């Protein structure tokens, strides 16, 4: 039963196995480790007490402990009014009377999550970006009721690269000045000055929750520090409060979009806190005078690279980032050659298949030898019927004796698992696929509206199984195997078309490969039959 | 403790996952079975490295075939010896080294 197992079947098994593993793994373990780089423990304790004090100013004691650090704005300013309106080619941004980024709408239709509606990147609830909070509770309460005054009510970025606005808040004890320079590519420089030394925090806040996320994508917050270490806090999975120093990037991100701060001083403490849903909330412990940069928009590799090369570290693919990131680089490079993401995906599939070819070829050569000892194997199998352990041992002995082994092996199978995950993550998380058209499909990041690709995928998978020798002895296994294409088709119906395309192409390559193997097999079989016929003739003579 | 946890993980793998990876191993005993015997009989570190080395060899560039685990240190002193309670035969390989070979008639 083992000699019929082809490399193709093993590939399929690897796919399924990786799939099951993937689902099981994400269900059982959160994909990211939550390493806590807490360098100054004493500082942390202090932070906690101060922040808790802030909260007590707004919530009664009971809610303060259960709802940490989610700034609830005083009712008077809850329906915040817009102070500055920024109009650019690709987006419109609004800053409200508390000097926070209140709205960021992407104008490009390809970013639309809902049909006909431009995507809003600022969450309606939760902390907003550039929100300032004072450690002194009374001062903080006053600050929440005092609107900022602006130097300009509109900024026009349609025709210029950048524009600057100065916001001032006059409090009884001190004056807060925020100078914001917004660039047409979505990043901004900001400097905050306090006229008197007071402890305060600047919020990066939370990612937009209205953008619906697909399953198996990474979203939440991340901290990228000077030691090249990325710590990810996934939504719904944040425990307690953690403090980081020497932070290069702090980012609150969804599947495609992110809001981030970068260019912070080394000694600044960045705090990752949790809201009532255990989603991350980010802020940092600021100094009286501080300069830093921010970005809000899609996680487009090219844009981030052009703003500051370090920002590409904010593109996170989850546990397999170390494979996924290089894979994206290859895909990006291929896109540069073909100028189309659809063809780039097909080329990537081809490259991966070529990389595995030496192994596959070895397997195919081995198949040739197999035919010579096939009768012997049959004999052994008949002899040990009903005792699989003993039979396996005997079969293996025969293989080794004749230097033939039709099986692929555990290593190639295990190696394929991370590759498959990485491709999934790349194709699910790459914002570049948004609005990427290929042939008749207008957007490879959306599901196929006509279900053509998933159905073709299922059909090719079925055909691939059909031409691959089936070796299951257990009827249950065989049945399950037969139903796999159907299960996969349904599973892939709502997946991004680009991902389904990858699968489809991969199946086609597998079929081509299997076809070649089968052909070789048949030729050899025919030869052998000829030989036996001539031998019989000789006997007669 | 760790040994038990690892062994139960291996059993889970063999029960469910090898349904899908069925018949892909180039060796007898299969990699998972080999790992099981290793972790049952040998020190954890030794078992880990042997299993790792075995999986690394389990590819199209190696011949495969029969490859039994080797007992690191002889320490078993069974009280009850009948054909059906012997789980593994220990076949001397060289000085203080033994092949671990499954007894086919062992039940349970």
Interface residues (C-beta under 8 A of the other chain):
Chain A: X1 X2 X5 X7 X10 X13 X14 X16 X17 X20 X21 X358 X359 X360 X362 X363 X366 X387 X389 X390 X392 X393 X395 X396 X397 X399 X400 X403 X405 X407 X408 X409 X410 X411 X412 X413 X414 X471 X472 X477 X480
Chain B: X17 X19 X20 X21 X22 X23 X24 X25 X26 X27 X28 X29 X30 X31 X55 X56 X57 X58 X59 X60 X61 X62 X63 X64 X65 X66 X102 X104
